[in-house]
Amino acid sequence: MSLSRILMLFALFSTSVFALPVEQFLPKNSQHDIAIAKPEQVLGFEVGERHVRHFQVVNYMQTLAQQSDRVLIEEFGRTFQQRPQLLLTISSPKNLARLDEIIANRQLPNKQKPKDEPLVIWLGYSVHGDEISGTNAALVVAYHLAASQDNAVKQLLDEAIIVIEPSINPDGMDRFVNWVDTFRGASFNSDPNHIEHHQNWPTGRTNHFWFDLNRDWLLLSQIESKNRIKQFHKYAPHVLGDFHEMGANSTYFFQPGIPSRTHPLTPESNITLTNELANYHASALDQTKQLYFSQESFDDFYYGKGSTYPDINASVGILFEQASSRGFAQETINGLLTFDQTIANQVTTSFSTIEGAWQNKDKLKAHRKQFYLDGFKLASNQDFKGYLFSVNNDDYRLHSFIEKLQAHQVKVYQTSRDQTINGKLFKAKQSFYVPLAQAQYRMIEAMFNQQTDFRDNTFYDVSGWTIPLAMNITFEAITKTSGLGLAKQNYQINTQTTAPFTSGAYAYAFDWSHSLAPKLLNQLLKKDIKVRVSTQDFSVTSQGNVVDFNAGTIVIPAGIQTADNWEQTLSALSAKNGIEISALDTGLTVKGIDLGSRNMQIISPINVLLVGGKGVSQYEAGEVLYYLDNLMQIPVSVVEKQRLASIDLTRYSHIMLVNGRYRDLSEVAINNLALWLENGGVMIGQKAGAQWLAQQSWLRADFVSKATLDDLFDTSSLGYGDKEALGARKRIAGAIYQSELDLSHPLTFGYQQKTLPLFKNSTLIMRQPQTPFISVATYSDKPLMSGYSDRNLVNQIANNSAIIAHNYGKGRVIGFTDNLTFRGYWLGSAKLLANSLFFSKAFSAQAPRQAQD
């Protein structure tokens, strides 16, 4: 029996209304090896009867690997909460015996492959932990492939390798299952209003740090993604299926998405194959009379998603979206939707993906080969040779960028000679070159590209993500490499060692430019080591030599220390963070302020409260939490909005409000916050958080109204069909803007360049204040650097303020219009947040009594 026939029979018998034995998800009359355990025999319940927890998925997959010679299982990493990340490799015993050889051949994209090279199909399930039908479907798919005795399945496994990642987001998945199991009754409740269908904050969609892992394939900020990307490039799949869920009142979606919203770097052959595979999904869903759609709503533009990252890596990524029951059952506009029905549809399209790929294996193999050949041709057609980049005084940011490049298989070469290009100095050993002429040409362009003009201006996700801009990396496209003194080998990052620590000095100092400087400073404060920050430049002798220090330098005077063994502590912590410590000979400087000056401001320990709860963006809260807690090792207390009125705020030095709704804060909470601020607290608002602070008249800022923005667009000649296009023009989905910093302000300590890219994904605009000294960063007169924004919005944003900071009583208020820590990879602007914590009392600027009209 052909696999097509099996799939048709499978579809006819896969419809159910409650949990059913695994056979009911599979082809009628299909024979399975009785020695291979069914899911219900290991789980203790049938598929769809309950929501599986991650440990149950692990147990079942391990059982399959033990019982079937078709299955290999690998734990390729651990999540932050120490749940194993699993990968199943399913194929014939013959292929598995030579798996290392097969994988080694796939690492050479331009090498002629054997004609019998296996097809590789990757199926990834439930990257959003609360979209759990995918993970449950993975149990059924894995069982069928491991146990089926059908000849068609055996032939398939002779010719293909199926890679299954059953749970892409284990931590989020278990958070969701805990919620559902807590509120599920003995009798199912399909009422859409029932609490079972409405999660608390944060939801199971996100991982431990509340990140959307389906945006992290390119950015690689999260441990799950870093672990997975190694496996993706190891297997180099021809096709990747990415299984999701969407709103309950929808139906079923499969790609292609909206044709005009495909990234121009994606080759036409990828689009052709995506359309070809769509026929198999449609045919399989037709058999069960399931409603579905394609070429709507979703796009293929941003390369950081599971269904688009393969497209820039010689593969074909396919997005699947199943209407979600979000619990056991839910009433919808299409009738009762049960959990097992959602699982059945995901099983159906899992097998249609395998079938479609198998039937098109020759085309897929040819596509992969031509992808890389065309990449070299495209590179040769460019009017430049590659990108030169550099970072001064910050190995952490530099190496983080190189690690991302190399994780995406991009080759990087170190320079050995200084070079000045367009007025920018690229120092030897601190500068690196990325040639376009390499297999990953398209990936390089995806990471460095600064496109601002687009065929379609509507975006499902961000339109600009240029990674070197996000990390504030200086880079230039260059036309020649002569004079660079390039290394011959791909750069290998080595562990950096610091200079030997000199004990007995008058004082010690370290530069604030390093990304981990805030981490070291906080560690010193926690150890009761007294520190100062210089608010002005100075020069002083260090071991007999005059050394220049910038404003923002952290100074540790020896004479005022009382902590035991503080020099040993300073030495150990600085070495651990890779930050050089300068031993200062004297308190009398050669130039600038002396070390005992009042302009050497005291830095006090900090205690940060982050406002959370329903109505607060879990993504932005998670990004702040990840940067401060995980990267900088600064503890953050997350307090839900409804508890603010009942806690003692005096224990906190800083309170931060990210994007969210705060109008439901009680009068008691608002009064407590006002008193805390007046008495010396520091309030930080980001985006709508800043706007709310202005509404309380704490932040003296005037925001451009929605009506003003609407008036920028002439709608007199528009018809109803223009509604979506107008909405796209009024929206900033995600673009990069250039700001200009006041480098004399303490909140900009650590920055040497006046310009700084910022990420903007809202139309929130703060007018440039007339009051002097309170605007820390202003958008340039031509601010758009990457991504789409309508010129009316760009012009409105130009020359307006991005950061305002000023006194309020004894306290300080700081407002940001943009997300400084977006998706964990914006290391360039993240330091502004750290500065707002440590240097918030290093400045004093009076604001007007009321915001401007």
Buried (B, 14 or more C-beta within 10 A) or exposed (E): EEBBEBBBBBBEBBBBEBBBEBBBBBBEEBEBEEEBBBBBEBBEEBBBBBBBBBEBBBEBBBBBBEBBEBBBBBEBBBBBEEBBBBBBBBBBEEBBEEBEEBBEBBEEBEEEBEEEBBBBBBBBBBBBBBBBBBBBBBBBBBBBBBBBEBEBBEBBBBBBBBBBBBBBBBBBBBBBBBBBEEBBEEEBBBEBEBBBBBBEBBBBBBBBBBBBBBBBBBBBBBBBBBBBBEBBBBBBBBBBBBBBBBEBBBBBBBBBBBEEBBBEBBBEBBBBBBBBBBEBBBBBBEBBEBEBEBBEEBBBBBBBBBBBBBBBBBBBBBBBBBBBBBBBBBBBEEEEBBBBBBBBBBBBBBBBBBBBBBBBBEBBBEBBBEBBEBBBEBBEEBEEBBBBBBBBBBBBBBBBBBBBBBBBBBBBBBBEEBBEBEEBEBBBEBBBBBBBBBBBBBBBBBBBBBBBEBEBBBBBBBBBBBBBBBBBBBBBBBEEBEEBBBBEEEBEEEEEEBEEBBEEBBBBBBBBBBBBBBBBBBBBBEBEBBBBBBBBBBEBBBEEEEBEBBBBBBBBBBEEBEEEEBBEBBBEBBBEBBBBBBBBBBBEBEEBBEBEBEBBBEBEEBBBBBBBBBBBBBBBBBBBBBBBBBBBBBEBEBBBBEEBBEBEBEEBBBBBBBBBBBEEBEEEBBEBBBEBBEEBBBBBBBBBBBBBBBEBEBBBBBBBEEEEBEEBEEEEEEEEEEEEEBEBBBBBBBBBBBBBBBBEBBBBBBBEEEBBBBBBBBBBBBBBBEBEBBBBBBBBEEBBBBBBBBEBBBBBBBBBBBBBBBBBBEBBBBBBBBBBBBBBBBBBBBBBBBBBBBBBBBBEBEBEEEBEE
